[in-house]
Amino acid sequence: MNKPESVVQNFYSGGIPQMKPILETIDLRKTYRVGTVDVEALRGVDVRIRAGELVAIMGPSGCGKSTLMHLLGAMAKPTAGSVLIDGQDIATLNDFGRTQIRRKKIGFVFQKFNLLPTLTAGANIEVARRIHGAALGGVHEQHLSELLKMLMIEEKMGRKPSELSGGEQQRVAIARAVVNRPSILLADEPTGALDSKNSEIVLNMFRELNRKFKQTIILVTHNPELTSYTDRLIEMRDGRIIHDSDPVVRNTDPELQTIARDL
């Protein structure tokens, strides 16, 4: 159904991208069995992330944010509910299907870098390209060159992880995660192992990645300082979302809410 232009403009005021959700969860639930006790890690999470957003998911330890990241990243299956990436419900996929989603659409950055210690920085990135099956040369080489320059690591490609600082290792890990242009970049406590100076550098890199390459980025953290680098904050507690700064979510106009549901 066509929407009045004035209503659509009102809905998208404040810089909200005119895009369908690239990632969505519907009544997402995850229960773990611990001995004879069922532990509810997620208790009905509904969230929409639009392409090109830079989002922080924040909460204390045990709130469910890491479990949510594992489900968004196709690393585990939910107990109930749906996870849609580009409209495809990955909760219904088997292990092979989820592996294909991870290879083609999701990049990961972790707190501990997870670089292969015997390989150079350049070889670590090349492994990711070969696993993905990306072709060499042409536009791929140009993209890699721009990426390394933006992350300020083009001179570090011949060094092994032990010869790099923590901040440099994390920037190599970021390059490895996005070299294949994933639809979504998930970062779990990406500055947790860094000092304040390197944390600031890495967070500015995430923001530049988002601005320059329109990369959709979700940062998972317990650190409130990190959220100042993002455009949207989702707060979790006890397996639920308790706050979302997205103006679409907070808008109470019935007509605009209808547009949101129809996107």
Sine and cosine of phi, psi and omega as CSV:
sin_phi,cos_phi,sin_psi,cos_psi,sin_omega,cos_omega
0.00,0.00,0.73,-0.68,0.02,-1.00
-0.96,0.28,0.66,-0.75,0.02,-1.00
-0.97,-0.23,0.58,-0.81,0.08,-1.00
-0.82,0.57,0.68,-0.73,-0.09,-1.00
-0.85,0.53,-0.64,0.77,-0.03,-1.00
-0.90,0.44,-0.59,0.81,0.01,-1.00
-0.93,0.36,-0.67,0.74,0.01,-1.00
-0.90,0.44,-0.68,0.74,0.02,-1.00
-0.89,0.46,-0.64,0.77,0.03,-1.00
-0.90,0.44,-0.67,0.74,-0.01,-1.00
-0.88,0.47,-0.60,0.80,-0.06,-1.00
-0.99,-0.11,0.22,0.98,0.04,-1.00
-0.92,0.40,0.39,-0.92,-0.01,-1.00
0.99,0.13,0.26,0.97,0.09,-1.00
0.99,0.15,0.30,0.95,0.01,-1.00
-0.96,0.29,0.82,-0.57,-0.06,-1.00
-0.88,0.48,0.62,-0.78,0.03,-1.00
-1.00,0.06,0.94,0.33,-0.08,-1.00
-0.63,-0.77,0.45,-0.90,0.14,-0.99
-0.96,0.29,0.33,-0.94,0.04,-1.00
-0.90,0.44,0.69,-0.72,0.12,-0.99
-1.00,0.04,-0.40,0.92,-0.03,-1.00
-0.61,-0.79,0.74,-0.68,-0.04,-1.00
-0.54,-0.84,0.64,-0.77,0.16,-0.99
-0.88,-0.48,0.57,-0.82,-0.01,-1.00
-0.78,-0.62,0.91,-0.40,0.02,-1.00
0.73,0.69,0.76,0.66,-0.10,-0.99
-0.97,0.24,0.77,-0.64,-0.04,-1.00
-0.70,-0.71,0.60,-0.80,0.08,-1.00
-0.62,-0.78,0.83,-0.56,0.02,-1.00
-0.86,-0.51,0.76,-0.64,0.06,-1.00
-0.96,-0.27,0.58,-0.82,0.08,-1.00
-0.99,-0.12,0.90,-0.44,0.02,-1.00
-0.89,-0.45,0.98,-0.19,-0.10,-0.99
0.92,0.40,-0.89,-0.47,0.04,-1.00
-0.97,-0.26,0.17,0.98,-0.10,-1.00
-0.92,-0.39,0.70,-0.72,0.12,-0.99
-1.00,-0.01,0.82,-0.57,0.00,-1.00
-0.94,-0.33,0.87,-0.49,0.00,-1.00
-1.00,0.06,0.97,-0.24,0.00,-1.00
-0.99,0.16,-0.61,0.79,0.08,-1.00
-0.80,-0.60,0.70,-0.71,-0.13,-0.99
-0.81,-0.58,0.78,0.62,0.05,-1.00
1.00,-0.07,0.95,0.32,-0.04,-1.00
-0.99,-0.16,0.82,-0.57,0.07,-1.00
-0.87,-0.49,0.87,-0.49,0.00,-1.00
-0.49,-0.87,0.53,-0.85,0.07,-1.00
-0.80,-0.60,0.75,-0.66,0.07,-1.00
-0.88,-0.48,0.81,-0.59,0.01,-1.00
-1.00,0.00,0.46,-0.89,0.04,-1.00
-0.85,0.53,0.72,-0.70,0.03,-1.00
1.00,0.03,0.03,1.00,0.02,-1.00
-0.99,0.15,0.46,-0.89,0.13,-0.99
-0.87,-0.49,0.96,-0.29,-0.22,-0.97
-0.84,-0.54,0.63,-0.77,0.15,-0.99
-0.94,-0.34,0.73,-0.68,0.16,-0.99
-0.95,-0.32,0.89,-0.45,-0.15,-0.99
-0.82,-0.58,0.53,-0.85,0.08,-1.00
0.09,-1.00,0.25,-0.97,-0.01,-1.00
-0.95,0.30,0.22,-0.98,0.06,-1.00
-0.84,0.55,0.70,-0.72,0.02,-1.00
1.00,0.05,0.07,1.00,-0.05,-1.00
-0.99,0.16,-0.25,0.97,0.00,-1.00
0.95,-0.30,0.01,1.00,-0.08,-1.00
-0.92,0.38,-0.61,0.79,0.03,-1.00
-0.94,0.35,-0.62,0.79,0.08,-1.00
-0.88,0.47,-0.67,0.74,0.04,-1.00
-0.87,0.49,-0.67,0.74,0.02,-1.00
-0.88,0.47,-0.67,0.74,0.01,-1.00
-0.88,0.48,-0.60,0.80,0.01,-1.00
-0.97,0.26,-0.65,0.76,0.05,-1.00
-0.89,0.45,-0.54,0.84,-0.03,-1.00
-1.00,0.01,0.19,0.98,0.04,-1.00
0.87,0.50,0.49,0.87,0.04,-1.00
-1.00,-0.05,-0.18,0.98,0.01,-1.00
-0.44,-0.90,0.28,-0.96,0.03,-1.00
-0.98,-0.21,0.63,-0.77,0.05,-1.00
-0.96,0.27,0.35,-0.94,0.12,-0.99
-0.95,0.30,-0.59,0.80,0.04,-1.00
-0.39,-0.92,0.31,-0.95,0.02,-1.00
1.00,-0.09,-0.07,-1.00,-0.10,-1.00
-0.77,-0.64,0.51,-0.86,0.17,-0.99
-0.81,-0.59,0.92,-0.40,-0.05,-1.00
-0.95,-0.31,0.82,-0.57,0.13,-0.99
-0.90,-0.43,0.88,-0.48,-0.10,-1.00
0.79,0.61,0.59,0.80,0.06,-1.00
1.00,0.09,-0.12,0.99,-0.01,-1.00
-1.00,-0.08,0.78,-0.62,-0.01,-1.00
-0.99,0.15,0.98,-0.21,-0.05,-1.00
-0.97,0.22,-0.21,0.98,0.03,-1.00
-0.92,0.40,-0.33,0.94,-0.04,-1.00
-1.00,-0.03,-0.07,1.00,-0.10,-1.00
-0.99,0.10,0.44,-0.90,0.12,-0.99
-0.99,0.11,-0.06,-1.00,-0.05,-1.00
-0.86,0.52,-0.68,0.73,0.00,-1.00
-0.89,0.45,-0.68,0.73,0.00,-1.00
-0.89,0.46,-0.66,0.75,0.02,-1.00
-0.92,0.38,-0.58,0.82,0.05,-1.00
-0.88,0.47,-0.66,0.75,0.02,-1.00
-0.90,0.44,-0.63,0.78,0.05,-1.00
-0.89,0.46,-0.70,0.71,0.00,-1.00
-0.88,0.47,-0.67,0.74,-0.04,-1.00
-0.91,0.41,-0.63,0.78,-0.16,-0.99
-1.00,-0.07,-0.46,0.89,-0.22,-0.98
-0.79,-0.61,-0.15,0.99,-0.13,-0.99
-0.76,-0.66,0.73,-0.69,0.14,-0.99
-0.93,-0.37,0.53,-0.85,-0.06,-1.00
-0.82,-0.58,0.65,-0.76,0.16,-0.99
-0.78,-0.63,0.78,-0.63,-0.06,-1.00
-0.90,-0.43,0.25,-0.97,-0.03,-1.00
-0.88,0.47,-0.61,0.79,-0.12,-0.99
-0.99,-0.14,0.32,0.95,0.12,-0.99
0.94,0.33,-0.78,0.63,0.03,-1.00
0.85,0.53,0.61,0.79,0.12,-0.99
-0.99,0.15,0.52,-0.86,0.05,-1.00
-0.97,0.26,0.90,-0.44,-0.19,-0.98
-0.92,0.39,-0.42,0.91,-0.05,-1.00
-1.00,0.03,-0.11,0.99,-0.02,-1.00
-0.96,-0.26,0.45,-0.89,0.11,-0.99
-0.95,0.32,0.20,-0.98,0.05,-1.00
-0.85,0.53,-0.69,0.72,0.00,-1.00
-0.89,0.45,-0.62,0.78,0.00,-1.00
-0.94,0.34,-0.56,0.83,0.08,-1.00
-0.87,0.49,-0.66,0.75,0.02,-1.00
-0.94,0.34,-0.63,0.77,-0.01,-1.00
-0.91,0.43,-0.59,0.81,0.06,-1.00
-0.85,0.53,-0.70,0.72,0.01,-1.00
-0.89,0.46,-0.64,0.77,0.01,-1.00
-0.91,0.41,-0.64,0.77,-0.04,-1.00
-0.95,0.31,-0.61,0.79,0.06,-1.00
-0.88,0.48,-0.63,0.77,0.01,-1.00
-0.96,0.29,-0.42,0.91,-0.03,-1.00
1.00,0.06,0.35,0.94,-0.03,-1.00
-0.93,0.36,0.65,-0.76,0.03,-1.00
-0.96,0.29,0.50,-0.86,0.05,-1.00
-1.00,0.01,0.40,-0.92,0.09,-1.00
1.00,0.06,0.12,-0.99,0.10,-1.00
0.86,0.52,-0.74,-0.67,-0.10,-0.99
-0.90,0.44,-0.51,0.86,0.00,-1.00
-0.92,0.40,-0.66,0.75,0.03,-1.00
-0.92,0.40,-0.62,0.79,0.02,-1.00
-0.90,0.43,-0.68,0.74,0.02,-1.00
-0.89,0.45,-0.70,0.72,0.01,-1.00
-0.88,0.47,-0.67,0.74,0.00,-1.00
-0.88,0.48,-0.70,0.72,0.03,-1.00
-0.90,0.43,-0.62,0.78,-0.02,-1.00
-0.91,0.41,-0.73,0.68,-0.01,-1.00
-0.90,0.44,-0.61,0.79,0.02,-1.00
-0.92,0.40,-0.69,0.73,0.00,-1.00
-0.89,0.45,-0.62,0.78,-0.01,-1.00
-0.99,0.12,-0.06,1.00,0.05,-1.00
0.86,0.51,0.69,0.72,0.01,-1.00
-0.77,-0.64,0.24,0.97,-0.06,-1.00
-0.89,0.46,-0.43,0.90,0.01,-1.00
-1.00,0.03,0.00,1.00,-0.09,-1.00
-0.96,-0.26,0.07,1.00,-0.16,-0.99
-0.91,0.41,-0.41,0.91,-0.02,-1.00
-1.00,-0.01,0.04,1.00,-0.05,-1.00
-0.98,-0.17,0.53,-0.85,0.08,-1.00
-1.00,0.09,0.34,-0.94,-0.04,-1.00
-0.79,0.62,-0.60,0.80,-0.01,-1.00
-0.91,0.41,-0.26,0.97,0.00,-1.00
-0.98,-0.18,0.13,0.99,-0.02,-1.00
-0.90,-0.44,0.47,-0.88,0.12,-0.99
-0.96,0.30,0.21,-0.98,0.03,-1.00
-0.86,0.52,-0.68,0.74,0.01,-1.00
-0.90,0.43,-0.63,0.77,0.02,-1.00
-0.93,0.38,-0.63,0.77,0.05,-1.00
-0.88,0.48,-0.67,0.75,-0.01,-1.00
-0.93,0.37,-0.56,0.83,0.04,-1.00
-0.94,0.35,-0.57,0.82,0.12,-0.99
-0.90,0.43,-0.66,0.75,0.03,-1.00
-0.89,0.46,-0.59,0.80,0.04,-1.00
-0.92,0.40,-0.71,0.71,0.03,-1.00
-0.86,0.51,-0.69,0.73,0.03,-1.00
-0.88,0.48,-0.60,0.80,-0.06,-1.00
-0.95,0.30,-0.50,0.87,-0.12,-0.99
-0.92,-0.40,0.02,1.00,-0.06,-1.00
-0.87,0.48,-0.48,0.88,-0.01,-1.00
-1.00,-0.08,0.23,0.97,0.05,-1.00
0.82,0.57,0.86,0.51,0.03,-1.00
-0.92,0.39,0.43,-0.90,0.06,-1.00
-0.90,0.44,-0.58,0.82,-0.12,-0.99
-0.70,-0.72,0.69,-0.73,0.14,-0.99
-0.93,-0.37,0.84,-0.54,0.05,-1.00
-0.95,-0.31,0.80,-0.60,-0.02,-1.00
-0.82,-0.58,0.87,-0.49,-0.05,-1.00
-0.98,-0.19,0.94,-0.33,-0.02,-1.00
0.72,0.69,0.83,0.55,-0.15,-0.99
-0.92,0.40,-0.29,0.96,0.01,-1.00
-0.93,-0.36,0.18,0.98,-0.09,-1.00
-0.88,0.47,-0.46,0.89,-0.04,-1.00
-0.97,-0.25,0.24,0.97,-0.09,-1.00
-0.91,-0.41,0.44,-0.90,0.13,-0.99
-0.97,0.23,0.09,-1.00,-0.13,-0.99
-0.90,0.44,-0.61,0.79,-0.01,-1.00
-0.91,0.41,-0.75,0.66,0.01,-1.00
-0.93,0.36,-0.52,0.86,0.07,-1.00
-0.87,0.49,-0.70,0.71,0.01,-1.00
-0.89,0.45,-0.66,0.75,0.01,-1.00
-0.88,0.47,-0.74,0.67,-0.04,-1.00
-0.90,0.44,-0.67,0.75,-0.01,-1.00
-0.92,0.39,-0.60,0.80,0.09,-1.00
-0.91,0.42,-0.54,0.84,0.06,-1.00
-0.91,0.41,-0.66,0.75,0.06,-1.00
-0.86,0.52,-0.70,0.72,-0.03,-1.00
-0.91,0.41,-0.62,0.78,0.02,-1.00
-0.94,0.35,-0.61,0.79,0.09,-1.00
-0.84,0.54,-0.68,0.73,0.00,-1.00
-0.91,0.41,-0.69,0.73,-0.07,-1.00
-0.96,0.27,-0.70,0.71,-0.13,-0.99
-0.99,0.17,-0.67,0.74,-0.09,-1.00
-0.96,-0.27,0.06,1.00,-0.01,-1.00
0.84,0.54,0.54,0.84,-0.04,-1.00
-0.96,0.28,0.79,-0.61,0.11,-0.99
-0.96,0.26,0.83,-0.56,-0.09,-1.00
-0.75,-0.66,0.73,-0.69,0.10,-0.99
-0.85,-0.52,0.90,-0.45,0.01,-1.00
-0.98,-0.20,0.81,-0.58,0.02,-1.00
-0.97,-0.25,0.81,-0.58,-0.14,-0.99
-0.39,-0.92,0.29,-0.96,0.20,-0.98
-0.93,-0.36,0.01,1.00,-0.09,-1.00
-1.00,-0.07,0.93,-0.37,-0.03,-1.00
-0.90,0.43,-0.40,0.91,0.00,-1.00
-0.90,0.43,-0.52,0.85,-0.01,-1.00
-0.90,0.44,-0.52,0.85,-0.12,-0.99
-0.93,0.38,-0.31,0.95,0.00,-1.00
-0.94,0.33,-0.23,0.97,0.01,-1.00
-1.00,-0.05,-0.08,1.00,-0.07,-1.00
-0.95,-0.32,0.18,-0.98,-0.03,-1.00
-0.99,-0.15,-0.25,0.97,-0.09,-1.00
-0.53,-0.85,0.66,-0.75,-0.01,-1.00
-0.86,-0.51,0.81,-0.58,0.12,-0.99
-0.92,-0.39,0.84,-0.54,-0.02,-1.00
-0.95,-0.30,0.66,-0.75,-0.02,-1.00
-0.84,-0.54,0.48,-0.88,0.12,-0.99
-0.37,-0.93,0.71,-0.71,0.06,-1.00
0.80,0.60,0.66,0.75,0.09,-1.00
0.98,0.20,0.19,0.98,-0.02,-1.00
-0.74,-0.67,0.40,-0.92,0.16,-0.99
-0.99,0.12,0.84,-0.55,-0.02,-1.00
-0.96,-0.27,-0.23,0.97,0.02,-1.00
-0.36,-0.93,0.64,-0.77,0.08,-1.00
-0.64,-0.77,0.88,-0.48,-0.06,-1.00
-0.98,0.20,-0.01,1.00,0.01,-1.00
-0.87,0.50,0.84,-0.55,0.00,-1.00
-0.90,0.44,-0.42,0.91,0.06,-1.00
-0.92,0.39,-0.70,0.71,0.00,-1.00
-0.90,0.44,-0.60,0.80,-0.09,-1.00
-0.99,0.10,-0.23,0.97,-0.06,-1.00
-0.93,0.36,0.76,-0.65,-0.09,-1.00
-0.97,-0.23,-0.03,1.00,0.01,-1.00
-0.91,0.41,0.85,-0.52,-0.08,-1.00
-0.84,0.55,-0.64,0.77,-0.02,-1.00
-0.92,0.40,-0.63,0.78,0.02,-1.00
-0.94,0.35,-0.58,0.81,0.06,-1.00
-0.89,0.45,-0.58,0.82,0.05,-1.00
-0.90,0.44,-0.67,0.74,0.04,-1.00
-0.88,0.47,-0.69,0.73,0.00,-1.00
-0.85,0.52,-0.66,0.75,-0.01,-1.00
-0.94,0.35,-0.48,0.88,-0.07,-1.00
-1.00,0.06,-0.14,0.99,-0.04,-1.00
-0.90,0.43,0.00,0.00,0.00,0.00
